[in-house]
Amino acid sequence: MSVVFSGLSALVIEGVADEGDLIRVTARTRDEPVPCPVCGTPTGQVHGFHGRRVADVPVDGRRVVVSVRLRRLVCPVLDCRRQTFREQVPGVVERYQRRTNRLADQLGSVVKELAGRAGARLSRVLACWISRSTALRVLMRRALPPPRVPRVLGVDDFALKRRHRYATVIIDAETGERIDVLPDRSGETLAAWLREHPGAEYVCRDGSGSYGEAIRQALPEAVQVSDRWHLWSNLCGKVLAEVRSHAACWATAVNPVRPGGVREQTTRERWQRVHDLLDKGVGLLECARRLDVALNTVKRYARMMEPTGDRRAPRYKPTLVDPYRDHLRTRRVEDPAVPVLQLFREIKELGYTGSLNLLYRYITQGRAEGDKPVTTPQRFARLLLTRPENLRDKDAALLRELTKACPEMTELSCLAGEFAKLLTPAKGNDAKLTDWITAVHTVDLPHLHSFANGLELDRAAVDAGLTTPYHNGRTEGVNTRTKRIMRQMHGRAGFTLLRHRILLQ
């Protein structure tokens, strides 16, 4: 009894009955004086008795119901507002309570992770059945941690409904503790919250201009820290754009040269129209209006020195012809007019099991001329942005050949590597960043110029991100777990419930 029902030690257990799927415990309160809830005077004078039934934690997979007899006591103070009162047993039987505290804590832990319907389904397995509405009530009754203002704040937005509604999460960037969730991502809402909760010394954020302005208004003395991951992500996008714009230069080093299609012809025609208008003194916005294209498109064509075709190199899968590529290349060098049928008979004798049509397409695509893989802009950009020590030997050789074919790519590789070194926080990185931006403006890489200009617009936060150890990584992790919570509730949770679950995590 003392082991199985240790949570009922405040009561006197009189009996335990086995009723099949239910275990009923009969108990009563101890004969001890109890203080009056109004005046606090102890009393043991009994006016009457009252019966209560509360659920306790299951035993052996069966429900436990405690039928306890409570006393109604008389307050000895004549002028007390409560002449009689029912005694309460803290932790076991309290006012309006239908479950013991330990059962309520267990159910609270379940619904904190699973919320309504899923929590109700699991409660049936645990033999403490509750409905989905009760599960939500239990969840919303769980007390949130007391609000506090940490030394380092992390601020980021997440989508309540993508492209329509967003919210803002605020955490302790050092410990990952959730501080608050705001109903939108506007700068006014964040500024109002920061004014009500001053004291933060550092605020980590992404490149959002609205968040930056809100922090400047509410906490002018706080240091804003730009997240390093977002800096690297923005650089990766600019590197890919530069690689694509120089595809006509480096692609000929490894990819077969093929005539451009309709897409390349359209690009050249549009480039020509844009530059014709620019040469006449027409502004960028007016060019976009006359040509009925986006302003960013006009800017992109204006940066192009020549109408390069952004060709997408084909991606080939391994075929049965690959093992015989050397034989095909040798025979076509010796006799350029050798028939395909003759080559088919020769490799058939060597063990080829494919069809003639497969061999014909293989040769027509130009795959027999060399053993170098077709390189796409995405792959080239990945090679540029990978640590040199992490590259395989063949990838390092391919990168050297690609950068050698295009001088701009050599400069791009050096600049990307130098910026990657700055992402390790250290003193003096702000001065090195100044040198890096100066070096960027001396080369002919327009997309990288745009990235450098963006750094200058948010220079103080970028310097703090490169010199201090703080970052927004934990905030991104909170956003990832928030997406799991939203998927778990099938997108049907309101903001109040979602905020409560986020802050309880």
NORNORUR-V124840 format. One record per residue. RES is the residue in three letters. NEAR is the number of other ideal C-beta (glycine too) atoms within 10 Angstrom. Layout:
RES_NEAR / RES_NEAR
This chain:
MET_10 / SER_8 / VAL_5 / VAL_14 / PHE_19 / SER_9 / GLY_17 / LEU_24 / SER_12 / ALA_13 / LEU_21 / VAL_14 / ILE_16 / GLU_12 / GLY_9 / VAL_15 / ALA_11 / ASP_10 / GLU_10 / GLY_6 / ASP_9 / LEU_12 / ILE_20 / ARG_15 / VAL_22 / THR_16 / ALA_21 / ARG_16 / THR_19 / ARG_11 / ASP_9 / GLU_8 / PRO_11 / VAL_18 / PRO_14 / CYS_20 / PRO_14 / VAL_13 / CYS_14 / GLY_10 / THR_13 / PRO_12 / THR_20 / GLY_13 / GLN_11 / VAL_13 / HIS_15 / GLY_11 / PHE_12 / HIS_12 / GLY_9 / ARG_16 / ARG_11 / VAL_23 / ALA_20 / ASP_21 / VAL_20 / PRO_15 / VAL_14 / ASP_9 / GLY_9 / ARG_13 / ARG_18 / VAL_24 / VAL_15 / VAL_23 / SER_16 / VAL_22 / ARG_15 / LEU_18 / ARG_20 / ARG_13 / LEU_22 / VAL_17 / CYS_23 / PRO_13 / VAL_14 / LEU_6 / ASP_6 / CYS_17 / ARG_9 / ARG_13 / GLN_12 / THR_14 / PHE_19 / ARG_17 / GLU_20 / GLN_16 / VAL_20 / PRO_8 / GLY_14 / VAL_22 / VAL_24 / GLU_13 / ARG_7 / TYR_4 / GLN_16 / ARG_12 / ARG_18 / THR_22 / ASN_16 / ARG_15 / LEU_19 / ALA_20 / ASP_13 / GLN_17 / LEU_23 / GLY_17 / SER_12 / VAL_21 / VAL_28 / LYS_16 / GLU_15 / LEU_18 / ALA_22 / GLY_23 / ARG_16 / ALA_16 / GLY_24 / ALA_20 / ARG_12 / LEU_17 / SER_22 / ARG_10 / VAL_9 / LEU_16 / ALA_17 / CYS_20 / TRP_12 / ILE_22 / SER_13 / ARG_16 / SER_10 / THR_17 / ALA_24 / LEU_20 / ARG_13 / VAL_20 / LEU_22 / MET_12 / ARG_11 / ARG_16 / ALA_7 / LEU_11 / PRO_10 / PRO_5 / PRO_10 / ARG_10 / VAL_16 / PRO_19 / ARG_12 / VAL_22 / LEU_28 / GLY_30 / VAL_28 / ASP_22 / ASP_21 / PHE_20 / ALA_15 / LEU_19 / LYS_9 / ARG_8 / ARG_6 / HIS_7 / ARG_12 / TYR_16 / ALA_19 / THR_22 / VAL_22 / ILE_24 / ILE_26 / ASP_19 / ALA_27 / GLU_16 / THR_9 / GLY_14 / GLU_16 / ARG_21 / ILE_21 / ASP_17 / VAL_20 / LEU_19 / PRO_14 / ASP_15 / ARG_21 / SER_16 / GLY_20 / GLU_12 / THR_16 / LEU_26 / ALA_19 / ALA_15 / TRP_17 / LEU_22 / ARG_12 / GLU_11 / HIS_18 / PRO_11 / GLY_12 / ALA_23 / GLU_14 / TYR_19 / VAL_27 / CYS_28 / ARG_27 / ASP_20 / GLY_18 / SER_20 / GLY_10 / SER_16 / TYR_23 / GLY_21 / GLU_14 / ALA_25 / ILE_24 / ARG_14 / GLN_15 / ALA_20 / LEU_21 / PRO_7 / GLU_7 / ALA_18 / VAL_18 / GLN_21 / VAL_28 / SER_24 / ASP_24 / ARG_20 / TRP_14 / HIS_18 / LEU_23 / TRP_15 / SER_12 / ASN_16 / LEU_20 / CYS_15 / GLY_12 / LYS_21 / VAL_26 / LEU_18 / ALA_21 / GLU_23 / VAL_27 / ARG_18 / SER_21 / HIS_21 / ALA_21 / ALA_17 / CYS_15 / TRP_21 / ALA_24 / THR_12 / ALA_16 / VAL_17 / ASN_19 / PRO_15 / VAL_9 / ARG_12 / PRO_8 / GLY_14 / GLY_11 / VAL_7 / ARG_12 / GLU_16 / GLN_13 / THR_12 / THR_18 / ARG_15 / GLU_11 / ARG_16 / TRP_18 / GLN_12 / ARG_16 / VAL_25 / HIS_17 / ASP_11 / LEU_19 / LEU_15 / ASP_8 / LYS_8 / GLY_7 / VAL_15 / GLY_11 / LEU_16 / LEU_10 / GLU_12 / CYS_23 / ALA_18 / ARG_13 / ARG_13 / LEU_15 / ASP_6 / VAL_16 / ALA_10 / LEU_12 / ASN_10 / THR_14 / VAL_25 / LYS_15 / ARG_17 / TYR_21 / ALA_15 / ARG_14 / MET_15 / MET_9 / GLU_9 / PRO_17 / THR_17 / GLY_18 / ASP_15 / ARG_21 / ARG_13 / ALA_19 / PRO_13 / ARG_9 / TYR_12 / LYS_5 / PRO_7 / THR_14 / LEU_15 / VAL_19 / ASP_14 / PRO_13 / TYR_21 / ARG_17 / ASP_11 / HIS_15 / LEU_21 / ARG_14 / THR_10 / ARG_17 / ARG_15 / VAL_10 / GLU_8 / ASP_11 / PRO_7 / ALA_5 / VAL_14 / PRO_9 / VAL_13 / LEU_11 / GLN_10 / LEU_23 / PHE_17 / ARG_11 / GLU_15 / ILE_20 / LYS_14 / GLU_7 / LEU_9 / GLY_9 / TYR_19 / THR_7 / GLY_15 / SER_11 / LEU_13 / ASN_9 / LEU_14 / LEU_23 / TYR_14 / ARG_13 / TYR_21 / ILE_16 / THR_10 / GLN_14 / GLY_14 / ARG_20 / ALA_21 / GLU_14 / GLY_13 / ASP_10 / LYS_14 / PRO_15 / VAL_17 / THR_21 / THR_19 / PRO_22 / GLN_13 / ARG_17 / PHE_26 / ALA_21 / ARG_17 / LEU_20 / LEU_22 / LEU_17 / THR_16 / ARG_8 / PRO_11 / GLU_6 / ASN_8 / LEU_15 / ARG_9 / ASP_7 / LYS_10 / ASP_15 / ALA_15 / ALA_12 / LEU_20 / LEU_20 / ARG_13 / GLU_14 / LEU_23 / THR_21 / LYS_12 / ALA_16 / CYS_20 / PRO_13 / GLU_18 / MET_23 / THR_15 / GLU_19 / LEU_24 / SER_19 / CYS_14 / LEU_22 / ALA_20 / GLY_13 / GLU_15 / PHE_24 / ALA_14 / LYS_11 / LEU_21 / LEU_15 / THR_9 / PRO_16 / ALA_12 / LYS_9 / GLY_10 / ASN_20 / ASP_17 / ALA_11 / LYS_15 / LEU_21 / THR_13 / ASP_10 / TRP_17 / ILE_18 / THR_10 / ALA_15 / VAL_21 / HIS_11 / THR_8 / VAL_16 / ASP_11 / LEU_24 / PRO_17 / HIS_19 / LEU_25 / HIS_16 / SER_15 / PHE_21 / ALA_21 / ASN_12 / GLY_15 / LEU_22 / GLU_11 / LEU_11 / ASP_18 / ARG_15 / ALA_14 / ALA_24 / VAL_24 / ASP_20 / ALA_19 / GLY_27 / LEU_24 / THR_17 / THR_16 / PRO_9 / TYR_23 / HIS_21 / ASN_26 / GLY_15 / ARG_20 / THR_26 / GLU_16 / GLY_13 / VAL_22 / ASN_17 / THR_10 / ARG_13 / THR_21 / LYS_11 / ARG_10 / ILE_16 / MET_19 / ARG_9 / GLN_16 / MET_18 / HIS_8 / GLY_10 / ARG_9 / ALA_19 / GLY_10 / PHE_14 / THR_10 / LEU_17 / LEU_19 / ARG_19 / HIS_20 / ARG_24 / ILE_21 / LEU_17 / LEU_16 / GLN_14
